[in-house]
């Protein structure tokens, strides 16, 4: 039986969920719920890239040496 993590790529965390438009009060809050979401999305993207890079390195050198 094959390992799906090594066949299809690493397991990745789910992306953050965007806020519902009704969550914004449109009063210029600082930070706005949409800004918080964008920040969370950027952190998620960076985390995913680190996970993928680590996975690629492990595939290239499975023995670690």
ZIVENNOR-V222153 format. One line per field, one symbol per residue. phi: phi as a letter, one per 30 degrees, with the letter a starting at -180 (. if undefined). A space follows every 10 residues. Layout:
phi->???
This chain:
phi->.ddddddcjd dcdddddddd eddddhcieb ddeddddedd dddddddddd dddddddddd bddib
